[in-house]
Amino acid sequence: MKKVCIIGGGLGGLSAALRLSAEPNYQITILEKEPIFGGKLKAFRWGDFYFDSGPSTLTYIESFEDAFYCAGNNIHDHVTFYKIDPLQRHFFPDGTNLDMTADIHSMQRQIAAYSVHDAQNYPAFIERIKTLLKYSEQSFFDKTFTSKKEMLDLKLIYHFFKVQPFNKMAAVIRRYFHHPNTISLFSRYATYVGGQPTQTPAVFNLMAALETQKGVFGIKGGTYKLVEAFQKVLAERNVTFHYQTEVKEVLNREQQRKLLKTTAGDFEADIVVVNQDILSFEEQTVPKVEPSLSGFQMMLSVDKNTNS
């Protein structure tokens, strides 16, 4: 029986644990420094009000479906997804409002209210980012790039150049759109990866395709229900949880085993999976970088209906 230690109980760590639990010869332990699982996805209550702290919507739910399927479960037996349409409502400085939707004709009508040029180019832009998504799904999403054979695959190399690896998001967006409203509408996707449109690779324009083509979903009862579903199934599969256990050091031992020194004692492992910010985990070897701007979020409880 091989011991597996997963550092971090965010969605990535929980997904990894669930997938690995399908292997009969793995004894899995999750080490989480916080008192709850979920990583950036948390929840809190204030009086009678419930708030998701972190992501309140999800896209590409196939990744969660696959993780549960690997463990012989159907995620839809544990959480109830509902589709959100329109995806978002945008308010621009010139007073224009736009409801982001997967309906191309609706988007064209709304964009045409302030830019006929951008409305005409919108279908071509959507086709372009759908292509980015297609190539990424085929060659990148499920690859780890840990072997030369994987990296030298001819199909992967072909798709690598097709996703415009050396172009930036802003350059591609401005190739199709001229009006600041449309430019800001799609430039905002750079914030999903903590970047700036002028510096973020053009392939991340696929974020808009993920939302418009795959859909944006909420979870009945709040997004944290997803974390609770992971924990329930993992507990049933005898995965061990350790909360308030921060990993301070990972040491190499004999026969490729690892020793994890934590605030709650030492853990030995044959395999270590790190679901943690790599910059903090390897801060001694990774150069310091200046962080980008983060989002600003207000959580309000309102006792009346509003039009927006």
N, C-alpha and C positions, 0 to 999 in steps of 0.2 A: 504494500500500500504506500503510494507516494503522498507526501504531505505538500499541500499547496497553500501558500499564504497570499492573500489578496490585500494589498495596501490601499485602503480607501473604499468606502461604502457608497460612493455615488452611483449614478445609473450605469456607468461603464463597469465599475467593479461588481455590481449586482448582476449585470448581464454576463460578465465573464464567469462569475461563480455559477450561474444557472447553466451556462453552456458546458462548463467543466464538470458539473454534477452528473452529466449524462455518462461520464466515464466511470466505470465501476471501481477502478483502482486508485481513485483520487480521494484523499481526505482533505476537505477544504475548510479553511478558516479565513474569515474576513476581519481585518483590523481597521477600526475606524476611530479617529481621534476625537470626534464629536460625540455627544450623548445620543444622537440619532443618526440613522442612515439617510441618504438622499443627496449628499453633497450640496450643490447649489440649490437643489430642489428641497425646500422646507415648507412647513405650514405652521401657522399660529392662529390662535383664537383671541378675540377681544370682545368680551361680553358674548352676545349672541352671533357675532360675526366671525366668519372663517376666511382666512386669506392664504393663498399660495405665495410663498416667498421664493422668488426665482421664476422659472418658466411656468407660465399659466396655460400655455398651449403647446402642442406637439405636432411635428410633421414627420414624414417617413416612418410611420408606425410599423412598417414591415420589419424593421430591425428588432422591435420588441416582440412582434409575432414570432419571428424566427427563434429568438432566445427561448421563449416559452415552449415552442414546438420541439426544440432540441431536448428539452427535459420532459417531453411527453405530455405537455399541457397546452391548453388553448387559452391565450390571454383574455379572450372575450368571455370566458367563464369567470373571470376575476375582476375585470373592470369594464365599464361601459363607455365607449368612445362616442362622441357626437361631432359631426362635421360643422365647421364654422364658415358661414358665407353671408356677407362678404368677409374676406380674411382680416382686413383692417379698414379703418376709416382714417384718411389723411387730411389734415388741415394745412393749407399752404399760406404763406405770408400775404399773398395777394387776395385772400378771402375765398379762394377756390377750395372746394371739398372734393375728395375722390374716394370711392369705395373700391378697394383692391379686390378683384374677383378673378376667377378662372375663365369667365366668359369674355372672349376676345372682342366681340362686338360691343359689349357693354363698356369695356375698357377704352375702345376706340372712341365711342361717343363721349365719354367723360373727358378724355384727353383732348379731343377736338374742340372742347369748350374754351380751351386756352391756346392750343397749338395744332393746327391742321397737319403740319409737317410731321410732328411727333406721332399723331394718330395714324397717319399713313404708314409710318415705319414700325409701328408697334408689332404687327404680325411677324415681320421679318426678324425682329429682335427676339420674340418668343421662340421662333423656330431655331434661332441660333443657340439660345440657352437650353432648349430641349436637347439639342445635339450634345452640349456639354454634359448634361445629365446622363444621356444615353451612354456616352463613352466612359464616363466616370463609373457608372454602375457596372459596365462590362469589364473594366480593367483595374479600377482603383479601390472601390468601396470595400471589397472583401480581401484585399491583399495586405500582407504585413511587410513585404519587401525586405525579408531577412536572408534571402539567398540570391546569389548571382544569377542562377537559372531563372528565377522569378523576374528579376529586373531586366534580363536580356531577352525576354519573350518578345517576339516580333510584333505580335498584335498589340502588346502593351506599348511598345515604342511608337507604333503608328498612332495609337490613340493619344499618347503623350503629346505629340506635336499637334494633334487635332484640337486639343483643349487650350491652345495658345499659352503655353507655360511662361513665355517671356513678356506677354502683354499684361497690362494692368486693368483692373475693373473700370476705372474712370475713362480710360482711352476707348474701350469697347462701347461703353454706355454713350459717350459723346459722339461716337460714329453713327449712332442711330437717332439720337435725340439732341435737340438744341435748347429747349425751354428748361429753365431752372427747376420747375416743378417736377418734370419727368426725370430729370437728372438726379434730383434729391430722392425721388421715389425709389429708384433702384440703387443709388449709391449707399443707402442706409444698410444694405445687406452686408457691407464690409464690417459693420459693428458686430455682426453675429460671430465673427472670428476675432474680434478685438483689433481690427485693423482700420486703415484709412483707404478710401477708394483709389487714391493716387499711388498707393504702395502695395495694395492687396492684389495678388495674381488674378487674372481675368477669369480663371476657372471658377472662382467663387461667385460669379454671376449665376451659377446653377442654383444658388439658394432661392432665387425668385422662381425658378422652374420647379424646385421641390415643393414650394408652397402652392403655386398655381396648378401644377399637374398632379401632384400627389395629395394635395389637400392639407388643411390645417385643422387640428382636432382639439377638443377639450375632453375632459374626463368627468363624468357625473360624480359629484361629491368632492371634486378638486383633484388637481394633478398629483398630489401626494398619495392618492389612492394607488397609483402605480408602484410607488416604493413599498407600500404595505402589501401589495400583491406579490412583489418579488420576495419580500421577507417571509410571507406565508408559505410559498412554494419551496423556498430554500430551506426553511425549517423542517418541512416535511421530507426533504431530501438529506437531512442530517448535516447540513452545513452549519458550522459553529460561528457565532457572532461574538465579537469583543468590542465593546464601546469604550470611549475615553481611553483609547490605547494608541498613543502616538509613536510611530516608528522613528527612532533617533539615529539608527545606524544599521547597515546591512553588511555583514562580514562573510567572507568566503571560508568554508570549512572543508574538511577532507571529503573526497568522493563527490565533489561538485555540490555539496549541501551548503545551505546558507544559514547564518544565525542572525535573526532580527532582534536587535536590542530595542525595547520599547519602554514606555513609562509604566507599563503594567507587568514587566518581566521579559524574559527571553523566549523566543519562539524559533524552532528549527523548521526548515523547509527544504524540500527538494526543488520546488518551483516557486518563484516569486513573481506575482503579477502586480505591476504598479499602476493604480488608477489614481494618480495624483499629478498635480502640476509639475511637469518635468523640470521647470526652472528652479523651483524650490527644492525638489528632490535631489537634483544634481547641481546645486548652486556653486559648488566648488569647481566644477568643470565647465559650466555654461557661462559665457560672457554676460555681463549685466546689460539689460536693454531698458529703454525708456518705455513705460507702459502707455497705452493709448487711453483716450477718454472712455469712461464707462457711461452707461445709460442712467437716466434720472427717472425714478418711478414714484408715483403717489398712490397710496392706498386709502380710499375714502369710503365711508359708509354714508349714504345719502338717503334721506327720508322722503324723496319725491322723484318722479320720473323726469328725465331730461331728453332732449331731442338728439343729443350727440352720444 
